[in-house]
Amino acid sequence: MNIVLFSEADFIGDNLIAIRDARRLGHISQIHQIKLGETLKVGLLNGNMGSGLVVFFNEAEIQLQVSLTQSPPAPLPVTLVLALPRPKMLKRTLQTISTLGVKKIYLINSYRVEKSYWQTPLLEADAIHEHLLLGLEQGCDTILPEVHLIKRFKPFVEDDLNTIVGDTKPLVAHPYTDLPCPAQIDYGITLAIGPEGGFIPYEIDLLQKNAGFTAVNLGERIMRVETVVPYLLGRLY
């Protein structure tokens, strides 16, 4: 936890907040080992960041006098279209995406996504929120990403994806093309990443013909989805 995030519900007075839930309370008490008069880096969820002065604490509560004078970091100009990863990878992937500053995420179905993946409790709203929050805390950010669940590939590509792409450049990671992925770009993109094994040829063709995606190669190494996401975003920006 590199920043203590709080919401409007945590306010107990003018610029005064109380942290009472076990996760944040335990981390601040045990890891930061706070003392009265110390300051912590804090941020209002979906708002500004700043400092929090410890004015009171006990085993059940920590009170901070907050001053929020700093804007959150600029988001990455990326819309991520990601085939739903297997559940054991999903929570780590969501945290990584959130840490890196992506704010628009579409988790989509594809041929190689097993139907059982859509039944995981990790896709419940509270679970998604929790892992996005952990990513924000790691990356010192306050703005929650938007996550959309898309269970039908073809209607999404044919009916919605062009609007989502807008004026960004659409790229899809694909091992069977000679065009290398660009690096250190200065423009916005919509980035599509397939499941383990990649998108099938039909899906690549649909992305190219209906939404103007360009297939790009990441090199000779075969990577897991949880590795591809930070690798690609780090290369692009």
HELIX and SHEET records of a PDB file:
HELIX    1   1 GLU A    8  ASP A   10  5                                   3    
HELIX    2   2 ALA A   22  HIS A   27  1                                   6    
HELIX    3   3 ILE A   28  HIS A   32  3                                   5    
HELIX    4   4 PRO A   87  LEU A  100  1                                  14    
HELIX    5   5 LYS A  115  GLN A  119  5                                   5    
HELIX    6   6 PRO A  121  LEU A  123  5                                   3    
HELIX    7   7 ALA A  125  GLY A  139  1                                  15    
HELIX    8   8 PHE A  153  PRO A  155  1                                   3    
HELIX    9   9 PHE A  156  ASP A  160  3                                   5    
HELIX   10  10 LEU A  161  VAL A  165  1                                   5    
HELIX   11  11 PRO A  201  ALA A  211  1                                  11    
HELIX   12  12 VAL A  225  LEU A  236  1                                  12    
SHEET    1   A 6 VAL A   4  PHE A   6  0                                        
SHEET    2   A 6 THR A  39  LEU A  44  1                                        
SHEET    3   A 6 MET A  49  PHE A  57 -1                                        
SHEET    4   A 6 ILE A  62  GLN A  70 -1                                        
SHEET    5   A 6 LEU A  16  ILE A  19 -1                                        
SHEET    6   A 6 PHE A  11  GLY A  13 -1                                        
SHEET    1   B 6 GLU A 146  ILE A 150  0                                        
SHEET    2   B 6 LYS A 104  ILE A 108  1                                        
SHEET    3   B 6 VAL A  78  ALA A  83  1                                        
SHEET    4   B 6 ILE A 189  ILE A 193  1                                        
SHEET    5   B 6 LYS A 169  ALA A 173  1                                        
SHEET    6   B 6 THR A 214  VAL A 216  1                                        
END                                                                             
